[in-house]
Amino acid sequence: MAKQPKKIQDVGEEFLDDPSKVKLVRHEFPFPKEVVWNALLDGDTWTEWLPITKVEWTSPKPFGVGTTRTVWIGDQVVEEVFFAWEDNRRMAFRFDRTTLPVKACIEDYQLQNTPGGCRLDWRFRARAPFFLGPLISSQMKSGLKKGLPQLEAHIKENPAKFGLK
């Protein structure tokens, strides 16, 4: 029988206030931020650059604060609630219910224009029992560092899908 997701602690922006506990990954893309944003909105694309099995947006468009999404990572499930949303600039969510061994978790994706395209800043923090919080945070950081170049390659291979001419 599959594990059922459990409700975890509601956290928001303040959970990212302590920089010593927040992981940061930056990646420069040679595309306008709108193109990268379009890729982040495409559920299937997440499975191309991260070890994610499936992404399902569970709220109707237009997306914004309060939007929900479910993500499957193998047999693990994460139900997310977005607490920050600025089209083409920022999406941030907290884990609401999950089968992962965390007590609280946030991911924050921010896009900024650069002279050659845009930069994505990803911030992450997890609270978990014992030593698991730092371990999960380090694994997530490593996964994003490896994955973002794959996202860039996926956009290059599918330019029209993301609004690139």
N, C-alpha and C positions, 0 to 999 in steps of 0.2 A: 504494500500500500504506500502511495506517495505521501511524503511529509506535507503537512498543511502549513502555509505561511502563518507566522505569529506576528501580532501587532508589536511594534517596537516604539521607543520613545520619540515623540514629536519634537523635532528640532528645526531651527530656521537659521537665518543669517548669522545670529549670534554664535552659533556652533563653529563658525569659521573665524571668530575673532582672535583666537590664540594661534599666531603663526607657527609656534613651535610644534603644534600638533597637526598642522595642515600640510598635506603634500601638494606640490605644484609641478606641473609639466607644461612646457611651452613648445609650440611648434609653429614654424613659419610656413605658410602656404603661398604658392605663386598664383593664387586665385583671389578674386574679390570675395569679401566676407559673405555676400549673399549666396555664392556658390557653395561655400562650406556649410552655411546654414541649411541650404536645401538638402545637403547630404545628411546632416544631423537629424533632419525631419523624416528621412526615409527609413522606416523600420528595417527593411531588408538589408540596407547598407551596413547597419551595425554588425551584422553577422559576417561581413566581409573583412572587417579590420580588428575585431575583438573576439575573444573566445565566447561569444554569445550565440545561443542556439536560435532564439526567436525574440522579436520585439513586437509588441502589439499596443498601439495607442488605444486606450479604452475610453477616451473622451472624444466627442465630435470636434471637428474644426469649426471655428478657428481656435487654435491652441492658445493658452495663456495661463495666468496664475490659476491654480486649481486643477489644471489638466492632469490626467492620470495615465499611467502607462504600466504595462507588465513586461518584465524581461525574464527570459529563461536562460540559465547558464548551466547546460547539461540538465541534471535533475533538480537543480536549485531554482527557486523562484524569488523575484523581487517585484513588489508592487510599489510604484513610485508616485509621489505627488509633487507637482511643480509649485514652488513658492516664489520664484522669480522668473519673469518672462519679458523680454524685450526683443521683438522681432529683429532678426538679422544681427543681434548683438549679444544676447545672454539668455541662457536657460539654466536654471538651478533647481534641483529636486532633492527631496529627502526620501529615504526608504521608509515606507509606511508599514508594510507587512513583508516578511521574508522568511525563508527557510535557512538563510545563512546565519552563522553564529555571531550576530552583531546586536548591540543594544541601541545604537543610533548610527546614522550614516547620511552623509550629504555629498553630492557631486555638483560642481558649478562649472559650466562651460561659458567662456566669454571670448568674443571675437572683437578684434581691433584692426582697423586699417593700418597697413604699412606701405611704404613706397613701392614695394614689389608685389603686393597682394594683401595678405592679412596674417595676423597672429592669433592662434587659439591659446588661451590660458585655461588650463583645467586645474581646479582645486578640489581636494578630497579630504574628508576626515571621517574616521570610523571610531566608534567606541564599542569595545567588545570585552568579554570576560578575560581576565588574566593577561597573558601576553598576546592574545589574538588581535587586538586593535592595531598595534604597530605592524604586526605581521601582515594583516589584511591590507593595511595602508601601503606598505612596501610592495606587495604583490600587485595592487591596483596601479601604483605609480609605474612599476616596471611594464605592466601590460599596456598602459597608455603610451609610454615612450616607444615601445615596439610597434604599437598599432597605428599611431598617427601617420607615420610614413606610408603604411599600407592604405590608409584612408586617402592620402594624397594620390597614390598610384591608382586607386579605384576611381577617383574623380577624373583623372587624366584618361583612363580607359573608357569612361562613360560620360564624356563632356555634355552631351545634349540632355542627358537625364537630370543634370543639376543646373542647367541654364547657362552653360559655358558654350560659346560659339567658336 
